Structures are given as structure tokens and as C-alpha cells.
Amino acid sequence: MNLAAWLVRAGTYMGDRPALGLGRAVVSDYRDLAGRTARLAGAMRTKLGLRPGDRVALTMSNAPEYVEILFAAWHAGLAAVPVNAKLHPNEFAHILGDSGARAVFMSADLAETVSGLPVETLDHRIAVGSRDYDALFAADPIDLAPVAADDVAWLFYTSGTTGQPKGAMLTHRVLTAMTLNYFADIDTVSPGDCILHAAPMSHGSGLYLLPHVVRGACNVVPESRHFDPAEMFGLMARWPGMAFFAAPTMVKRLVDHHGDVDTTPLKTIVYGGGPMYVADAKAALDRFGPKLVQIYGQGESPMTITFVSREVIADRSHPRWEERLGSVGVAQSVVQVRVADGGDVTLPHGETGEILVRGDSVMTGYWNNPAATESTLAGGWLHTGDMGVMDADGFLTLKDRSKDMIISGGSNIYPREVEEALLRHPGVAEVSVIGRPDPEWGEVVVAYVVPTDGAPDIKELDRYCLDAIARFKRPKDYRIVESLPKNNYGKVLKTQLRARDAADGLAD
């Protein structure tokens, strides 16, 4: 089934319900949203000349228009390519080029940057809110395009071990499974509820659009278009039945926000995208009550690997309550999860190995990358690259990430990408990048640099990073060292480097 059928359905029998909100204002009901989406889909096919299966990119900050563009692409039988608005222009160019996108919709603040990118496949670059954008809605509406269950609906670009973004192919079947699983495991949604999109709609928050459209809830974007604790608390009274997805660092900032705020209208906080310290989970439970749900997922299995229910999080009487708070929970209903050794043999409870996942919510593969698809989906199981241990009750605890990924503020950062940027500096002979635990961000990026001759200027190193990668990926700390710890084969021993960094921190 075409995912856009859910919006057509909502527009038909829940047409008067609020569909989109900006700040405190309702900007569209479901009847209007469904009509605009059908006209925009018509424009994509007739005015822009897009054909079934073509890719439409959204290089956008959060906005109500995000919803109509996303659903219009599906309505027209196209594949959406949401792109993180915080990425570097080089990363925009790679994703747009790799996906072969023929059209891109851009936020006004990104229009100049994206318009100048050398992407040969792009026939149309349209700034949201411009005259060109508004003119598209003059097109005649079209009927819902027929699609196959395994047609690509969302190309979710996620980085691999080299930091090169790869497009995980999320089909209509995959996202249907994810959506229905939300109701089974994560939360209930009633007409009149809302989801507040303070986290990027290009990722988890945008994926959770789907269950809320199914149930006729309102999708609300803060006026600031980003995460602001004061603003979010202020919107709770305006939008009762509120849920939102947040990184653990966002939850901590909400907990730490001063002021006596009534959180009764808040329904659910779903958190994920990084580890939540047990102390922070306890503080959030004390502040908000039994309204927390944790999820663990990847772009390759969107929001659907394991979960810790609100009942488990709130069950202080359980003898292993703290241990469960520190886990990522049990397998979600739509998948099977196991921990395996290097030969994919399932390990006994209590032993650490790679986390493998199988189910209808797992991607069908990587876009135009059969080699990566074959290795990642070997034997029909998604090889997450994450290491974990499962207990006898099925609770999974993450131990390490075999790909050395750093998660800072809920965003994935791959060390090699940062290392390659720094190695362009003539004063850098060697470099190794690690994540350092941080109470606010989860982890921060730290670069250990071996200079060619004398200590390089830190501001210059920062400039090299900013010229090549997104600002949020650059190191927060540089350590100049004479050498890096290595094994007999010359491979840098990051485990030793992390231990050294921790010891240096204690010494400081």
C-alpha cells in the first residue's frame, strides 16, 4: 500500500481535525493538507516531469511544509530523500548526487548553498515559500499512484565505517511495519493528540510523522524550528496529548530547565539516538513521571530494534530496575534480535557480540551499493556493527560500537571522516579521533594529533575541519602527542587511546 493512502484517508474522514501546527497556531486541517498534497503531487508529475521511482530530496530545516512535500512525493509514486539540514555542503552534494535526485526542495536559509551545488541529475531546485513553490499548487490534483510494497519510499542516508553516507532503502512495506509497530510497542495515539517536532524531521522525528497521520493527530513544529526547552514547555499547555522524540541530551536539558512548569498535558517522551545515563533517566522520571519510552534503532531498521516501555522504566520496585534502565530493552514486536560471534553464531546470555536484526522493518539494502548490502545483510540478518550483551530476560545492553561511531547530541559522527579532514593539514602527520563521555552531549569529539614539526595552530585545525565537514562534527578538544598507541600491524589501538584519555581527564 502507498503510504500516502493514510493521508488521503485522514483527509476524507478526519478532515476537520488539525493536521499541522506552527508554534501555537494551527496552519492546516487534514482536509486542506490532503488537498494540497494531491495538487503538489500533480505538479511533481506534470510540471516537474518526474516519473514513478524518481527521487525527490528535502534539504530542509523543520517546517510544516515538510509534511506536504514528503507525502506528495509518495502520492506521486516517487521516493523521498530527506537530508539533514546540519550537514556540510560537500555532504549535501554527495547525497543529492548519489541518490540521483531530480528535484530538491530547500529551506530558504539553505537555498543559496544548495542551488550552487554541482549535481548533474538535479533538474529542479525549489525554495520552500518562494513564488515557484507556491505556483506548484495551481496544478490539478492526481489520484494516488500505485506502488509495490517493496518500492523505495525513503532513502535514509546513514554513514558507514568510512563515514561515506549510504542510502538505506526503506520501502513502503518497511515503513508500514515501523508505523504499526509504534502502536504495538511505543505509544497510543488518539485523534486530537500531537507530536512536537523539535528533533530533525529528516530522521527519527520525521519517521514518527506516520503513526500520527494514521490516527489524525497534529504535527507541530516549534516557531524556532529547533529544540528550545523554554519553548517546548510553553507549548505543552497549548497542545495537550503531546509526544515528541528526543536525544538523551535533549531530555537532560529539559530536566535541567528551571521553572515550575505543569507537565500534565505531556503524554510521551520517546528517547533514543544515544545512551541515556541511569542517573539522567531517574531524574527525567522524577520530573515527568511515567511518560518515558526508550528506543534503539538505526537508519537500516528505522526506530525498530529494541525498546524499554514506560512500564519498565517506571517500575522502581523491580530488583533489576537500575540495570534495565541502563539497557536498551527488549526486541520490538516487528523484529528478531540476537547477539552473535564473528561467525554469526548466537552467543549465550551474558556474552558480548555483534547485534543482529531481522524483520519487516529492516531495509532492503543500500542504494546502488551491492557490496555493502551483501556484507551488512549477510545471511538475511542486519549486522548493526554495534556490540551488546543480552540477559536471560531478553534485555539488551550496548557495550561498544565496532564501527567506532561517536554519538554527540543524538547525531552520528564517524571518526575517519574527521581524521581525513585533519590529515589535509600539512602540520598533521597522524591523527586518531575518539569520543569522550560528556554529561551534556553524551560524547564529544576529541582529536589526538601527531604533528609533523611542532604543535600546529588549533584554530587552523578547526578551519580545516569546517572547510570539509559539518560544524557539529569538529573536535571539541585537540591533544598534541608524540605518538599513537598501535599494534604490531600499525593499527591504532583506540581502546588504549580512550583509556589514556579517561586517565588524563582524571589527572586533570
Secondary structure, DSSP 8 states (H G I E B T S, - for coil): --TTHHHHHHHHHSTTSEEEEETTEEEEEHHHHHHHHHHHHHHHHHTS---TT-EEEEE--S-THHHHHHHHHHHTT-EEEEE-TTS-HHHHHHHHHHHT-SEEEE-GGGHHHHHTS--TT--EEEETTSHHHHHGGGS---------TTSEEEEEEEE-TTS-EEEEEEEHHHHHHHHHHIIIII----TT-EEE--S-TTTHHHHTHHHHHHTT-EEEE-TTSS--HHHHHHHHTTSSSEEEEE-HHHHHHHHH--S----TTEEEEEE-SS---HHHHHHHHHHH-S-EEEEEEETTEEEEEEEE-HHHHH-TTSTTHHHHHTS-BEE-TTEEEEEE-TTS-B--TT-EEEEEEEETTS-S-BTT-HHHHHHHTGGGSEEEEEEEEE-TTS-EEEEEETT--EEETTEEE-HHHHHHHHTTSTTEEEEEEEEEEETTTEEEEEEEEEESSS---HHHHHHHHHHHS-GGGS-SEEEE-S---B-TTS-B-HHHHHHHHHHHHHH-
